[in-house]
Amino acid sequence: MKRVLILCTGNSCRSQMAEGLWNSLGQPTWEAVSAGSRPAGYVHPLAVRAMGELGIDISNLMSKSVAPYQNENFDLVVTVCDNAKEDCPVFPGAKLTLHWPFEDPAHAKGNDEEKMVMFRRVRDEIRDTISGYLANRT
């Protein structure tokens, strides 16, 4: 099984959605985990809702630190925000490291329905990027 670590600063939105999407799109050959350089301590409820719309349940995921993963081997490490690219340590056990910056939906303004527009857009951008990566690896 191939392993991917998806990194973000807070590990509450983008990296959590990416973990859920990668585990869905990459099965049975990939296992995804996510972590943050400064974990927020929660998974954003609108990220959970956006993923639920695709039939992917991330409500059981937790915001976690990158520290426990530093000495593990990964086929791929992906940073999904600029802060994580700068803040996160180098992973000597990573065969490949990529940077895919996505806008942070946690900064969306308005009521929940207005914020969901951004959560859906970012979710779909992440899905399309993962799908494209996986399609070029099979």
LINJO-V244285 format. One line per field, one symbol per residue. ss: DSSP state (H for helix, E for strand, - for the rest). phi: phi as a letter, one per 30 degrees, with the letter a starting at -180 (. if undefined). burial: + if it has 9 or more other C-alpha atoms within 8 Angstrom, else -. Layout:
# LINJO-V244285
ss = ???
phi = ???
burial = ???
This chain:
# LINJO-V244285
ss = -EEEEEEE-----HHHHHHHHHHHH----EEEEEEE--------HHHHHHHH------------E-HHH----E-EEEE--HHHHHH------E--EEE-----HHH----HHHHHHHHHHHHHHHHHHHHHHHH---
phi = .dbbcccbddhbbedddddddddddcdccbbcbbabdbedjacedddddddedcicccdcdbdbddedcecccbdabbccadddedddddcddcdabbbbdbddddcdcjdeddddededddedddedddedddddcc
burial = --+++++++++++++++++++++--++--++++++++-+++-++-+++-+++---+++----++++-------++++++++--++--+-----+--+-+--+-++--+-----+++-+++-++-+++--++--+----
